[in-house]
Amino acid sequence: MRLDGDRDLEGLPPLPLILGIVLAFALSVALVWLAAGTVVVASAYGGTLLVVVLTLLLAPRFKPEMPADGFANPDWSVTAAAIQNRRRGVAVIDRANRLTCANSTYEKWFGADLAPHEIQFSDADSGKLSEAARKAWREGHAECTELTIASGKKAYGLTIERVGRGEDYLVWRFGEIVKQRSYDGIAERISGPFGSIISRSGIELALVAPDGIVQVATPGLAERAIGAKDVTLSGQEFVQLLRSDDRDRIFFAREGQQGSPQTLVHVPLDPPAGLDEEEAPALMVLVDSTVGIGGGWQGSGKAAIPQLEALLSALPLGLALTDRDGRFLFANKAFLRAVEREENGLPQFPSDLVVREDKAAIADTVRRFAKGATSSGDMAVRLANDKEEPVSIGLAGVRGLGDAAVLLSISDSSEEKRLRRQVAQATKMQAVGQLAGGVAHDFNNVLTAIIGYCDLMLLRHTPGDSDYDDIQQIKANSNRAASLTRQLLAFSRQQTLRPVVLQMPDVVSEVSQLLKRLMGDKVEFSVRHDRELGPVRADPQQLEQVIINLAVNARDAMQSHAARLGKQDWKGRLTLATRRVSARDVRKMGIDIMPADDYTVLIVQDTGGGISPEHLNKIFEPFFTTKEQGKGTGLGLSTVYGIVKQSNGFIFADNVSEAGGGPTGARFTVYLPVHKGELPEKQNGENGDEAKASEWSGGGKLLLVEDEDMVRAVAERALTRAGYSVTTARDGEEGLAEIANGAVEFDLVVSDVVMPAMDGPAMARAIRKVKPKLPILFMSGYAEEQLRNDIDIENMHFIPKPFSVQQINAKVSEVLGEQIKAEA
């Protein structure tokens, strides 16, 4: 043990050794003096010996000081040689983020002068790179699974490790991510030792391009096809190597019918909807019908079964093998994925995969293919985990594969099923929308008559009259029914919208105070807006209705969730957020039904426990509700859906989940396309249409065309009481006849749109041929925008049903006033 006081003696020999050296020195000098007999010689000898001894004793003290860990200052050239790696780019940086050392692979990929943080990765990955560096300095290790170069052509994996005596350096290791196709490497296996084993067993393989040209084949295939084992078949047409007879049996062309028939199995190496730009090749499997006779596969071929399973496992097509009794021997991952048995594993028999009605059929078919003549075919079955969608399973009897007797094949159609369900859902929603629109249109005629008669009766009764309150109650309930029909028209996208160019945050701000009152004290309400949001073109009133409906639905969901959990003092949170989504982001999302464009997004998120998976595809359907009877009409979300779709937008619902947990709430996301036209200038008095409506003081001659007797009667009485001379017609033909007779010079035609025989638009076109300047006022329960798109008529006006007596009188007065101004 060394004390601090002995620090100056470091490097010197122990004291006994020193005393021994002194004594030896004195004796040697004395002997030299006695031998030489002179003091000069003895002194010279003693001085020389003293110099040598002191040099030996003091030499260790003058050695260069080494670091505590025994290493000298780093030599970066040695480090660079040590980190050379052809597959990984390695770089070392110091605390100042300076590149101190890099191997040749790193310099080849990224350049010799770029530090890792200076590499141009994509915008999304630059943040991940910086966060990984900070984590490495903090925790000593970090990694990123995939970083994409800004050009988008290459991707890399990254690990970062903190090293050094003072942990002052970071070692960055980049590994290039090579996305291989499913058939990569198969060519080498076919032409290598594995292909020779397969050929000896009587099975030949060929990799064939989409144009039918052989790319590579097993050695035995060349020998059977052209008689030369060492000649390559690459570049030859595969079909030219084979012939078939009148019974569709396949033979090699060189052998003809003198040879043994072959079973041809076509194995696609990529799904038809694969992501590769070029079409993938196919694997052609030729199985000799005599395989297994005279040893065949029973000999050396048995050793190739693991190799065959490895080959089948690499294929994207679902393949499985059964024995002669129908028991499963093997199935690759694609087969398990297609039958949704990745977690539960393979059952004992194929019949265990299908519904009870198909069990007997598939069991008999497998046994027939296993024990009968070599053949192939397919059959449609329904899987037990998906009873609605039938799938096609291919079967082929094989021989000479040891225990294997039947090859089963199935395609993974999960993506196809998803698209089919989306199309079915869209078709159903469209059909329901058409039905809802038709019902609302007919119902509006009834409501127009009820509301109109109520208005006429109220003109003969005053407040305080015994019947006045009853009439008001009838009118109030009729207006309530009219609001329900407007919701149906919103769902069917047939309501009238007044779109303007607006900013989403302005609409949210308009309804924020109302939402705070609607949410109450138990719901925390927050709003967040993104920057640089693009303007959208929508009806502000209808957009406010969308926000209110979604917010109220979220509040009710949070209340129901708290009641199910038995929480009396529950607290919920409702978040409204706006986001900016670019066309590039939309492409990354991969939503097939939404075009790649710039969108302004409204997100409404709650903490109500989420939406049940069985309800997720039904929540936008009209009259669908999970609330108790009497507490919901089921039209709130359907109205939202209709308004958004009519505004050329998209709406999606999903669940919000915490990491590792179940759903914690629901999220509704509304995408509205950014308006890219010129922004309109704000003018004083944006409600100019209402301000410029002139008061019509004089009488007028009106032609009223309506096929519904009740609506025609109430409209006639209302307009007659307002001082107009009204002539009525039951349909378009009668209305056209009144114009053609010329007995009355009408000032205005008030007509329904949908009528038997001749409808309103057809009548209007015929009238314009003889009266080109006669104004026409259409009454309809459908949307004005849809009506104007279908009817290309100038000087056309519109009033939606149902309407009151005051509304029809005001609209007629407005139209006649505008006509007088136009003529003046």
SEKOL-498192 format. One record per residue (C-alpha): residue in one letter; y, x, z. Coordinates in steps of 0.05 Angstrom, whole numbers, plus 5000, padded with zeros to 4 digits. Layout:
<rs>
AYXZ...
</rs>
This chain:
<rs>
M500050005000R506950284981L512950175027D520150125003G521750795040D516751164996R520050944932D523051644919L516151964923E513251554867G509651984816L508452584864P501452814887P499252674959L501453175014P494553505025L494253654950I501153974953L499254415012G493054634976I497154814914V502055224956L496555594991A493055754925F499655984896A500856464954L493856754951S494156864875V500857224881A498157654938L492057854898V496358044838W500858474883L494858824914A491758944846A498059164810G501059534870T508059334849V512658774871V515758674801V509158464769A507358014827S514257674824A513757564749Y506857264757G509156814814G515256564776T511156384714L505956034755L511255644793V514355394728V507655144703V505954794768L512754444772T512254224700L505453904713L507953554776L514453284748A512053074678P509852364698R516752214726F519852314658K515351834619P518951234586E519050634632M514450064610P515749324619A512448964677D506948684632G505449354602F508249214532A513849574498N519349234459P516448784404D515349054334W516448444289S512948754230V506548774272T507648054293A508647834221A502148174201A498547834259I500747134241Q498847164167N495246524147R494246234078R493745514104R499145514156G506445704154V508346044219A515446214242V518346494307I525346314331D529346544392R533746154441A539446154391N535045814338R535146454296L529146614253T526147264280C519547284243A515546874192N509246964153S508846964077T506146244074Y512345984111E516946374064K513246094003W513845374027F520845374056G524346024038A525346674075D532346514102L531345814129A529945694202P525345094216H531144644238E534644794172I529044534128Q531043914089F526243384115S527342634104D532742284144A527541934188D523742574202S529843014218G530742654284K523342744300L523943494286S529843584333E526443174387A520043604381A524144244388R527543994451K520843774480A517744454466W523444824502R522744334559E515244244566G512444854529H508844464474A510443924422E507643664357C509243204299T503542874260E507242804194L513943054167T515942894096I520343354054A526743024030S524043043958G518142623982K512943053947K509843414006A508343264079Y506743734136G503943704206L507444114260T505844424328I510944804369E509345264427R513945644475V511846384484G514447064507R515247434573G521347014590E518946444546D524846574501Y521346434435L518445834398V512545914351W512745374296R506245254259F506544814196G500344554163E500644214095I497743504094V493543424031K491842704017Q485142713983R482242173941S475741863962Y471842203905D474442903916G468743393926I463442943895A463343343831E461443983868R455843623905I452943333841S452943993803G450644403864P444144453904F444643733927G444543513854S438343923841I434843593901I436742903875S434143073805R427443303832S426642633867G427542243802I434742023813E440242253767L447742223780A453642273733L461042253746V464041863688A471441793670P474541113656D474041243581G466441343587I466442103582V461742493628Q465542963674V459543253712A452143083719T446043303757P441943853723G436043383712L440242893673A441643403618E434143563614R432242823609A437842643561I438143223511G432043653531A436044263555K436944363630D442144903625V446744533576T452644173606L453843433590S461343473603G465343163547Q459742723520E459741963521F455241693576V452941083537Q450441533481L445341833529L441941153541R438540603502S436239903520D430639473493D430238723479R428738603553D435038973574R431039543603I434740213602F431640853575F434141553560A435941603486R431742223474E425441923507G426141223481Q421140703504Q415941243512G419641453574S420141083640P425440543649Q431540693691T435540263740L442940373729V447540273789H455040303775V458940533837P466540503832L469641083871D476240733886P478040003897P481139653837A487639593875G487740333896L494140713905D492541253853E496841223791E491041403746E484541033743A478941343784P472341563755A465841203771L459141453796M453241263752V446541263789L440141263747V433741123787D427141233752S422240653759T416441133769V419641493828G414641523886I408441553841G404542203848G408442483905G415542403877W420342263932Q414842283985G414643033978S420843463977G425342873963K425042644035A429443224055A435142954012I435942294050P441242574098Q444942844037L444542164004E447341824066A452942334068L454542183995L454541424006S458941514068A464341834026L464741243977P469940693986L465040153963G461139824019L453840044012A447839934057L440340064052T434639634078D427139754083R421739324053D421838864113G429238744105R431539164164F437939564158L436940314152F443940544138A450940284122N457240674106K464040564138A466540144080F460839654088L462039594163R469439494151A468138954098V463638554145E468238704206R462839054246E466339714258E466339624333N459939234344G455639654297L450339464247P445638884264Q438138904252F437738454191P442738264136S441737534156D445237684222L451737784184V452137084152V452936374176R446835974196E446435594130D445936244090K441036624134A434636384100A437436504029I439537224040A433137394079D428737134022T433037493969V432638164005R425038114012R424337923939F428438513915A424638973963K417638793940G418438553869A420138893804T426239343801S432238903788S439338763810G443738163822D448737853869M449637233913A455336883948V454936814023R459636654080L460237174135A459436944206N466337204226D469836874166K466536214152E471935964104E471936524052P465436654014V464037373993S459537663938I454038143960G450638553906L443238713913A439139233876G431839403886V430740153890R424440563890G422641263912L427741303968G422541334023D423440734069A429540484031A427939903985V434239493974L441439733962L446739233986S453939283962I460138913983S467539013969D472739044024S476938434005S481138394068E487638514029E485538003977K484137494032R490937624063L494537513997R490336893984R492236604052Q499636754037V499236393971A495635804002Q500835774058A506535804008T503235263965K502134824025M509334914049Q511834743979A507634113975V509733894045G516934034026Q516433583964L513333034006A518633114059G524233094008G521432463975V520632114042A527732304063H530532053997D527331374004F529031334077N536331494063N536730864019V534430444078L539230794126T545030704077A543929954078I543129924154I549330344168G553329964115Y551629284144C553329534214D560229744189L561329074156M559228704219L563729134262L569628914219R568328204244H567328394317T571928724366P570529144428G568528684485D564828204440S557728064462D554928324396Y559528924388D555529384434D548929174401I551629334332Q554230004356Q547330164385I544029994318K549030444282A548031014332N540431004324S541330964248N545631584250R540331924293A535131754241A539832014187S540132694223L532532714221T532532594147R537633154139Q532733614175L527233404127L531833544068A533534224099F526134394103S524934174031R531234564011Q534433933981Q540533864027T547633994005L550334684025R557434944020P556235694014V561936194025V562136954031L562137134105Q560337664156M554437524201P557837764265D563437254255V558336684254V554836954316S561537004351E563136274335V556936014369S556436524426Q560236104477L556135484460L549635884466K551636144535R552435434559L545935224526M542035794557G544235664629D544336134688K536936344683V537536664614E541037324603F544537284536S546437924498V549038074428R548638724390H551438864321D549939424273R555439794236E557339714163L553939044153G554338764084P557238064072V552637484057R553636834020A551536234061D553935574090P557135764157Q555635094189Q548335124169L547935844190E550535644258Q545135104260V539935644246I542336074305I542735474352N535735214334L532635904344A536236004410V534235324437N527135434415A527136114451R529935794515D524535264515A519135794503M521536204562Q521635584607S514535394586H512136114596A515036124667A511835454682R505035694660L505736304705G508135874763K514736254770Q520135834801D525536374803W524336624732K529437014692G529337054616R532937474565L535337254496T537837794448L541637674384A542238284340T544638424269R541838994228R543039324161V536739414119S537039794054A532639703993R529040344009D527240074078V524639434046R520039834000K517240204060M515839544096G511239334039I512838584042D510338313975I514337663975M521037993990P524638363933A527139063947D534638953959D539939064011Y539738554067T543638354129V538638174182L539337704242I534337814298V533137304353Q528537564407D526337254473T521737414532G517636784529G510637074524G509937054448I506736584398S499236444397P495836744336E493036064316H500135774315L503636344280N502336084210K504135364227I510735414266F515135284205E511334654184P515033994196F512933584257F508734154284T510434284357T507034564418K511534184466E509333574506Q509632894473G516732634471K520033314483G520433554411T520733294340G517633904308L523333954259G527534514291L524035114260S522534744195T530034614189V531335354200Y526135534148G529235064096I536435304107V534336034102K530235934039Q535735514007S540536094022N535836563983G533636894047F527137024084I524836894155F518937204192A516137084262D512137584302N510537784373V513838344412S508938754453E509639324502A505439954492G498339804514G499839084535G499838384508P505638004476T511937984519G516037524474A517337254404R521937524351F524837154292T527737584237V532337274184Y533737684120L539737474079P541337864015V547838244015H553137933970K554938453918G560238073880E567738093891L570037833958P574437213952E581537263977K583136824037Q588036284021N592335864065G588935224081E581635364065N580234624071G584534494011D579633993982E580833534040A588333644038K589033493964A585232833968S590332323945E591031633973W589131113922S593630523933G592230093873G585929703852G580829933803K575029693761L568329993783L561429973753L556230013809V549230203785E543830193839D536529973837E535829853912D538229143925M540329293997V544429903979R547529563919A549528953961V552729354018A556429813970E559029223930R561528873992A564829504019L568429663954T570428943943R573528904012A577429543995G580729193936Y576429413878S573628983823V566129133823T561129003768T553829133788A547729353748R540529423771D538730043730G541430523679E540030073619E544129503648G549729983666L549830263595A549929553568E556029373610I559729973581A557429823510N559729093514G566829343524A568828713561V571629123619E575129793617F572130123678D575930663717L569830953751V562130913748V558630953816S551231063803D544731253838V540931853810V533531653813M532330963781P526730653740A527030623664M533531013653D535931443711G543031603729P543832273691A540931973626M545731383632A551531853645R550232263583A549831633541I556331363571R560032023557K558531933482V563031313481K567431453542P568132213546K573432203602L570431663647P569131973716I562231873747L560631873822F553231983837M550031743902S543732113922G539632353981Y538133013946A542333633948E548733663908E547234373885Q540434173858L543633573825R548933993791N543734493767D539733933735I545633533707D550633913663I556133383661E563633493669N567933073715M561932913758H562632763833F557632683889I556832303955P550532423997K546431854026P546631554076F554131394077S558430904116V563230384088Q569130834105Q565931434070I564431074005N571430774003A574631454017K570531803964V572131283911S579531343928E579232103924V575832093855L580631583826G586531973854E584132613822Q583132253756I590332003756K592932713771A588533003715E591232503664A598332623686
</rs>
